[in-house]
Amino acid sequence: MRSLLTQDLFPLTRIVKKMNIKNDIKAIAKDLSGLSDEEKLKVKDSLNIDLMMLFIENIGSAEKEIYKLLSNLSGKTEKEIAEQKLIETIDMLKEIFNDDQFDDFFGVAVKSLH
């Protein structure tokens, strides 16, 4: 699966909007300023878990958009994504959440919410 690019920003924002999770994201966002690198890493790991769970809880609200995004990132068809084993889809979602570009996207999104 390829890394996130600028072109992925637009489907990601549509997915977040369709899931109606903006306030939830705002509630779990943490200010990392003043923390050591080790503390930042722990907070970011915890935050990624919370975000992934929030995403999975609301995934049904943006099913088609998620298939399309995963298709674009992986080179598979949307049908292949829909019919693949669940663990493969979860692994793809984990890969997105662990992508450094996702951290940048999320950081900008959180700052715009405050």
TAPEDA-V180554 format. One record per residue. RES is the residue in three letters. PSI is psi as a letter, one per 30 degrees, with the letter a starting at -180 (* if undefined). Layout:
res=RES psi=PSI
res=RES psi=PSI
//
This chain:
res=MET psi=k
res=ARG psi=l
res=SER psi=l
res=LEU psi=k
res=LEU psi=l
res=THR psi=e
res=GLN psi=f
res=ASP psi=f
res=LEU psi=e
res=PHE psi=e
res=PRO psi=e
res=LEU psi=e
res=THR psi=e
res=ARG psi=e
res=ILE psi=e
res=VAL psi=e
res=LYS psi=e
res=LYS psi=e
res=MET psi=f
res=ASN psi=h
res=ILE psi=g
res=LYS psi=e
res=ASN psi=e
res=ASP psi=e
res=ILE psi=e
res=LYS psi=e
res=ALA psi=e
res=ILE psi=f
res=ALA psi=k
res=LYS psi=k
res=ASP psi=k
res=LEU psi=f
res=SER psi=k
res=GLY psi=f
res=LEU psi=l
res=SER psi=l
res=ASP psi=e
res=GLU psi=e
res=GLU psi=e
res=LYS psi=e
res=LEU psi=e
res=LYS psi=e
res=VAL psi=e
res=LYS psi=e
res=ASP psi=e
res=SER psi=e
res=LEU psi=e
res=ASN psi=e
res=ILE psi=e
res=ASP psi=e
res=LEU psi=e
res=MET psi=e
res=MET psi=e
res=LEU psi=e
res=PHE psi=e
res=ILE psi=e
res=GLU psi=f
res=ASN psi=g
res=ILE psi=e
res=GLY psi=f
res=SER psi=f
res=ALA psi=h
res=GLU psi=e
res=LYS psi=e
res=GLU psi=e
res=ILE psi=e
res=TYR psi=e
res=LYS psi=e
res=LEU psi=e
res=LEU psi=e
res=SER psi=e
res=ASN psi=e
res=LEU psi=f
res=SER psi=f
res=GLY psi=f
res=LYS psi=l
res=THR psi=l
res=GLU psi=e
res=LYS psi=e
res=GLU psi=e
res=ILE psi=e
res=ALA psi=e
res=GLU psi=g
res=GLN psi=l
res=LYS psi=k
res=LEU psi=e
res=ILE psi=e
res=GLU psi=e
res=THR psi=e
res=ILE psi=e
res=ASP psi=e
res=MET psi=e
res=LEU psi=e
res=LYS psi=e
res=GLU psi=e
res=ILE psi=e
res=PHE psi=f
res=ASN psi=f
res=ASP psi=k
res=ASP psi=e
res=GLN psi=e
res=PHE psi=e
res=ASP psi=e
res=ASP psi=e
res=PHE psi=e
res=PHE psi=e
res=GLY psi=e
res=VAL psi=e
res=ALA psi=e
res=VAL psi=e
res=LYS psi=e
res=SER psi=f
res=LEU psi=f
res=HIS psi=*
//
